[in-house]
Amino acid sequence: MAKIVGIGACVADTLYTIQAYPKEDTKTRALSSKCAGGGPCATGLVAASKLSESTAYIGVLSSDANGAFLKKDFEKYGVSTEYIKLLDGYRSFASVIWLCADTTARTCVFDRGDLPALSLDEAQKRAICDADILMVDGNEMDAALEGARIARANGTRVLYDCGGLYDRVGELLALTDIMIPSEEFALGHTGEKTAEDAARVLFERYSPAVVVITQGKRGGILFDGKNAVSYPIYPAEVVDSNGSGDVFHGAFAAGLAKGFDFITCCHFSSAVSALKCMGVGARESVPDFDTVKNYMKENGYEL
């Protein structure tokens, strides 16, 4: 039985590290390239697994080369594939990502593929009932909504990685316990001008247990209905920022599973994300728990 299960995007990424962005209609040589698993929910599950929590992905994958890679990548990092439906004759969700060495920026071009939408079967529903946390990211919206309703009815907390302003996000926000939007999402969805005001509106409108707004290099804000508290970023020599938000959400779920309070989860997740950014690859660069604990202690915060 997995403590943390997830419904959402799982993407086959091809990463190219380049010195600088090329001009249009030119050629440039990459400094390096690699294939890696991606997607908010899927990468979050890998992060939680690498932080010593039991996890499982609930979804559909193609049996093409990219789908086979993604399934094997889950297995490599200890994420259960028991609840994955592998389908023939479809094209996987895939992306090409440029990582710029000069600026540490990243640019992504993606193809969603043509897999059919996930329809939850009884085993997948039972996995949600038995879990402590259901992670969702706004992809596979119908299944995410059904899963969130099942979770709510069975005492499983719903953690929503709010990154995209997809159709029907309001329905999913209303079923969310742990709401972690990017600042862009929070401002865009609420129409507010500041992150703190957006956090208050989200809390009042949807009544989650907590709202945590991520602000990239500025850390973020936690709002629990009474107090707005800032949390910091942790120092890092950034090599690859791609997937850092996904890792933050997975680390937050892991922190909750370990019994941390919300502000400790914020610090823990910020530290995990910083350590991840010091290596290439959203998944392979996620540290283990002891590394995070020691890193936080070195930076003045003890778990």
C-alpha positions in Angstrom: 0.0 0.0 0.0 1.4 3.4 -1.0 1.1 6.4 1.3 1.2 8.8 -1.5 -0.5 8.2 -4.9 -0.8 10.6 -7.8 -2.9 11.4 -10.9 -1.4 13.7 -13.5 1.1 14.3 -16.2 4.0 11.9 -16.9 6.3 13.2 -19.7 9.3 11.8 -21.5 11.7 14.8 -21.5 14.8 15.2 -23.8 17.1 17.7 -22.2 19.7 19.7 -24.1 22.2 21.9 -22.2 23.3 24.8 -24.4 25.7 27.6 -23.7 23.3 30.3 -25.0 20.0 30.5 -26.8 20.6 30.5 -30.6 19.2 32.9 -33.1 16.3 31.8 -35.2 17.1 29.6 -38.2 20.7 28.7 -37.1 22.4 25.7 -35.7 24.0 25.3 -32.3 26.0 22.6 -30.6 24.7 21.2 -27.3 27.0 20.9 -24.4 25.2 17.7 -23.3 21.9 15.8 -23.8 20.0 13.2 -21.9 16.5 11.6 -21.6 14.6 11.9 -18.3 11.2 11.4 -16.9 9.1 14.6 -16.3 5.7 15.9 -15.5 4.5 17.6 -12.3 2.7 14.8 -10.6 5.0 12.0 -11.8 8.2 13.9 -10.8 6.7 14.8 -7.5 6.1 11.1 -6.8 9.7 10.3 -7.6 10.8 13.0 -5.2 8.7 11.6 -2.4 10.0 8.1 -3.1 13.6 9.3 -3.0 12.8 10.9 0.3 11.8 7.4 1.7 8.0 7.5 1.3 6.0 4.8 -0.5 4.4 6.1 -3.7 2.4 4.9 -6.7 1.4 6.5 -10.0 -2.2 6.1 -11.3 -2.4 6.6 -15.0 -2.2 5.5 -18.6 1.1 5.2 -20.6 1.7 4.2 -24.1 3.7 1.0 -24.9 5.9 3.0 -27.4 9.6 3.6 -26.6 8.8 6.7 -24.5 6.1 5.0 -22.5 8.4 2.0 -21.8 11.1 4.4 -20.7 8.7 6.2 -18.3 7.5 3.0 -16.7 11.1 1.8 -16.2 12.0 5.2 -14.8 9.3 4.9 -12.2 10.6 1.4 -11.2 14.2 2.8 -11.1 13.2 5.2 -8.4 10.9 3.0 -6.4 7.5 4.4 -7.6 4.9 1.6 -7.8 3.7 0.9 -11.4 0.9 -1.4 -10.2 -1.8 1.1 -11.1 -0.6 2.0 -14.6 -2.5 0.9 -17.7 -0.1 0.3 -20.6 -1.8 0.8 -24.0 -0.7 -0.1 -27.5 -0.9 2.1 -30.6 -0.6 5.5 -28.9 1.9 8.3 -28.8 3.4 9.3 -25.4 3.4 12.8 -23.8 6.9 14.1 -24.7 8.9 17.3 -24.6 12.2 18.8 -25.6 13.8 21.2 -23.1 16.7 23.6 -23.6 18.7 24.4 -20.5 20.8 27.6 -21.0 24.1 27.5 -19.2 24.6 31.3 -19.4 21.3 32.3 -17.8 20.1 29.0 -16.1 16.8 29.6 -17.9 14.9 26.8 -19.6 12.7 26.6 -22.6 10.2 23.7 -23.2 8.4 22.5 -26.3 5.9 19.7 -25.6 3.6 17.3 -27.5 0.8 15.9 -25.3 0.5 12.8 -27.5 -2.8 11.0 -28.1 -3.4 8.7 -25.2 -7.0 8.4 -24.1 -8.1 10.0 -20.8 -7.6 8.0 -17.6 -10.8 6.2 -16.4 -10.3 4.9 -12.8 -10.8 1.2 -12.2 -11.6 -0.4 -8.9 -8.0 -1.2 -8.0 -7.0 2.5 -8.7 -9.9 3.7 -6.6 -8.9 1.4 -3.7 -5.4 2.7 -3.9 -6.7 6.3 -3.3 -8.8 5.1 -0.4 -5.9 3.4 1.2 -3.4 6.3 0.7 -2.6 9.2 3.1 -2.2 11.7 0.3 -3.5 12.0 -3.3 -1.3 14.3 -5.5 -2.9 16.0 -8.5 -1.6 18.6 -11.0 -4.7 19.5 -13.1 -3.9 17.1 -15.9 -6.3 14.1 -16.4 -8.9 16.4 -15.0 -11.9 14.0 -15.0 -10.0 11.3 -13.2 -8.4 13.8 -10.8 -11.8 15.1 -9.8 -13.2 11.6 -9.3 -10.1 10.7 -7.4 -10.3 13.8 -5.2 -14.0 13.1 -4.4 -13.0 9.5 -3.4 -10.1 10.8 -1.3 -12.3 13.3 0.5 -14.9 10.6 1.3 -12.2 8.3 2.7 -10.0 10.6 4.7 -7.2 10.9 2.1 -5.7 14.4 1.9 -5.6 16.0 -1.6 -2.5 18.0 -2.5 -2.9 20.1 -5.6 0.1 21.3 -7.6 -1.6 24.3 -9.1 0.5 25.3 -12.1 -1.8 25.5 -15.1 -5.0 27.5 -15.5 -6.8 24.6 -17.0 -10.6 24.3 -17.5 -12.5 23.3 -14.4 -9.6 24.1 -12.0 -12.2 25.7 -9.6 -13.9 22.3 -9.2 -10.6 20.7 -8.3 -9.6 23.6 -6.0 -12.8 23.0 -4.1 -11.7 19.4 -3.3 -8.2 20.4 -2.2 -6.8 20.1 1.3 -3.2 21.2 0.6 -3.2 23.9 -2.1 0.2 24.8 -3.6 -0.1 27.2 -6.5 2.6 29.1 -8.3 2.4 32.8 -7.9 1.4 33.1 -11.5 -1.5 30.8 -11.0 -2.6 32.4 -7.8 -2.7 35.9 -9.3 -4.2 34.8 -12.5 -7.0 32.8 -10.9 -7.9 35.3 -8.3 -7.2 38.6 -10.1 -5.4 39.9 -7.0 -2.2 42.0 -7.3 -0.1 40.4 -4.5 0.6 36.8 -3.5 -0.6 37.4 0.1 -3.9 38.8 -1.0 -4.3 35.9 -3.5 -3.6 33.4 -0.7 -6.3 34.9 1.4 -8.8 34.8 -1.4 -8.0 31.2 -2.3 -8.4 30.2 1.3 -11.7 32.0 1.8 -13.1 30.8 -1.5 -12.1 27.1 -1.3 -11.5 26.4 2.4 -8.4 24.2 2.2 -6.3 23.4 5.2 -3.5 25.6 3.9 -2.4 27.6 0.9 1.3 27.7 0.0 2.2 30.1 -2.8 5.6 29.4 -4.5 7.5 32.4 -5.7 10.6 30.9 -7.3 13.8 32.7 -6.3 11.9 34.7 -3.6 10.8 31.6 -1.7 7.1 31.7 -0.9 4.1 32.4 1.4 2.1 30.1 3.6 -1.4 31.1 4.7 -3.3 28.9 7.2 -6.4 31.1 7.5 -5.0 33.2 10.3 -1.4 34.1 9.5 0.7 34.7 6.4 4.2 33.5 6.9 7.1 33.7 4.4 9.6 30.9 3.8 13.0 31.3 2.2 14.8 29.7 -0.7 18.0 27.8 0.3 21.4 28.6 -1.3 22.2 26.7 -4.5 24.5 26.9 -7.5 21.8 26.4 -10.1 22.6 24.0 -12.9 19.1 22.9 -13.9 16.0 24.5 -12.6 13.6 22.4 -14.7 11.3 20.4 -12.5 12.2 22.3 -9.3 8.5 23.1 -8.7 7.5 19.5 -9.2 10.1 18.4 -6.7 8.9 21.0 -4.2 5.4 19.5 -4.3 6.6 16.0 -4.0 8.8 16.9 -1.1 5.9 18.7 0.6 3.9 15.5 0.3 6.8 13.5 1.8 7.0 16.0 4.6 3.4 15.6 5.4 3.7 11.8 5.4 6.6 12.2 7.9 4.3 14.2 10.2 5.9 17.7 9.7 3.8 20.8 10.3 3.1 23.1 7.3 5.9 25.6 7.8 8.4 22.8 8.3 7.1 21.2 5.1 7.8 24.6 3.4 11.4 24.7 4.6 12.0 21.1 3.8 10.5 21.4 0.3 12.5 24.5 -0.4 15.7 22.8 0.7 15.0 19.7 -1.4 14.3 21.9 -4.5 17.5 23.8 -4.0 19.6 20.6 -3.8 17.8 19.3 -6.9 18.8 22.4 -8.9 22.5 21.7 -8.4 22.3 18.7 -10.7 20.9 18.0 -14.2 17.7 16.0 -14.3 14.6 16.7 -12.3 14.4 13.2 -10.9 18.0 11.9 -10.6 19.1 15.1 -8.8 16.6 14.8 -5.9 18.6 14.1 -2.8 17.9 11.5 -0.1 16.4 12.4 3.3 19.7 12.4 5.2 21.3 14.7 2.7 18.5 17.2 3.1 18.5 17.0 6.8 22.3 17.8 6.9 22.0 20.6 4.4 19.2 22.2 6.3 21.2 22.0 9.5 24.2 23.6 7.7 21.9 26.5 6.8 20.5 27.0 10.3 17.3 24.9 10.2 17.0 21.6 12.1 14.3 19.1 11.5 
